[in-house]
Amino acid sequence: MAFDHDSTIAQFVFDRDPSLNLAVLVTELDAALSRSGAGRRSITWDCDDLAFVDLDGARFTLSYTGDAGIGLPSSLMISVGPGPDSTYDPADRRRYEDLCHLLADRLRARFAPQQTIWHQVAGPVTADLVDDLFDRLPDFSNGKPAAPLGRRSP
């Protein structure tokens, strides 16, 4: 299936591990979606560091890599975009982008990342894409991005 609409991704890089609890963040997101009248939601976990919240053709993704190892940054990623079975609506891309920015602003205020990296990708976010984005994280240890650091082994 070809996608004409994008997922918006905010990837936070921390200079220290914020030791956040991803399960709590997923529960908070699910509760906020429930209060907004979002309808039936499905939460799917891919290991303990990645969760997808799918509803009515939209997909929210939360991923957290905490104490990743020596030389590897902690990272929290959130995305909003089309779900695997969504139909095309030209207004969706802007809605996904706006919602991702809103969520990112709230998370940034709460966890104070060192850097925020923004991405736009076609179609729904997948576990492979999340792994790839982590693999390509630049090293911000000197305050400026350098070469990607690479991901730890699972």
Disulfide bonds with the S-S distance in Angstrom:
none
